[in-house]
Structure formats: C-alpha cells, structure tokens
C-alpha cells in the first residue's frame, strides 16, 4: 500500500493531526539544532531530559 493510497483513507481530522505532529517534530528539530554540540560526551540524547541515564543497557534514575 503506497503512501498516497493510505492518505486517501484518512479522515480530515487524522490528516490535521498528522500535520500538527509534523509541525511539532520540525520545531523540535530546530531547537535541537540550535543547542551547542557536546564535546567529549557519550553521544545520544541528553539523559537529563528523560530523567534517567542508560549505559550498556542498564538504566539508573537521577
């Protein structure tokens, strides 16, 4: 099933919700891009944002 075939079955409200979600994602991407890059970090998303820290599959709460 192609992308265009899927859109034909969506209601107007569903299309509007998808468009709003894409706007939020784009806003989030712009905010992420504006943050300074971490130097010497372990990579990935900032753990403080999620309230836990994961290393080698083990998670610890702050």
C-alpha positions, 0 to 999 in steps of 0.5 A: 500500500503506497503512501498516497493510497493510505492518505486517501483513507484518512479522515480530515481530522487524522490528516490535521493531526498528522500535520500538527505532529509534523509541525511539532517534530520540525520545531523540535528539530530546530531547537535541537539544532540550535543547542551547542554540540557536546564535546567529549560526551557519550553521544545520544540524547541528553539523559537529563531530559528523560530523567534517567541515564542508560549505559550498556543497557542498564538504566539508573534514575537521577 
